[in-house]
Amino acid sequence: MRFLFLATVLALAACTPELNWREVRAEPTALTVLLPCKPDRGARVVPLAGRDTPLTMLGCDAGGATFAVAFADTPDAGQAVLALAQWRAATLANMRAGTPVQQAFAVAGGVAGTRVSASGQRADGKPVQSQALYFSQGQRVYQAVIYADRMSPDVADTFFAGLRLP
């Protein structure tokens, strides 16, 4: 049933020529991501859960939006909840977001997460909308995020439905 839903959503989203959805593995993790463009990969060190932490990112721009998936390892699974809360707060602060809307979301594979929608400002002061999903598996924490001038609910739903963990 889930496959039929995902196939239908992809077929509808595929009607948008600037979005060329493809399945990408977020190596070295087991996460599979559905992205609307060929991603660039990058890494940097960020403060997370009280220590400098290597963060790996996949991201691309398509259809007037930026799509990204990032992940990092915490020292142990007990630190994951704290790391996700800090990550979410830092992201919202960086975009000077108003009050976010949060809801539970299950990543395919049975992993519980939190989906956060917010409006704020880009670094240049222009308005931006964001939807992000924060989740963890063991000691690894993840963020999947979209930034756009105007958020398309169908595109956001396709992106988040395309995240899968074993």
GIJOWO-V404791 format. One line per field, one symbol per residue. phi: phi as a letter, one per 30 degrees, with the letter a starting at -180 (. if undefined). psi: psi as a letter, one per 20 degrees, with the letter a starting at -180 (. if undefined). A space follows every 10 residues. Layout:
phi = ???
psi = ???
This chain:
phi = .ddddddddd ddddddddcc dbdbcddcdc dcbccdaddc caaacbdbhi adbdbcbbaa cahibccbbb aacceaeddd dddddddddd ddddchdddd ccbdbcdeji cdbbcbcaca bdedjddbcb bbbcabbicc cbbcbbbadb dceddddded dddbbd
psi = gggggghggh gghiiohion pqpppmqjrj ppqoqjrpqq qrqrpqpplj rppppqqpqr pqkjqppqpq qrprhrhhig gggggggggg ghghjlqapq pqqqppqpij pqappppqqb qrhjiqqqqq pqpprqocip qqppqppqho pohggggggh hjppq.
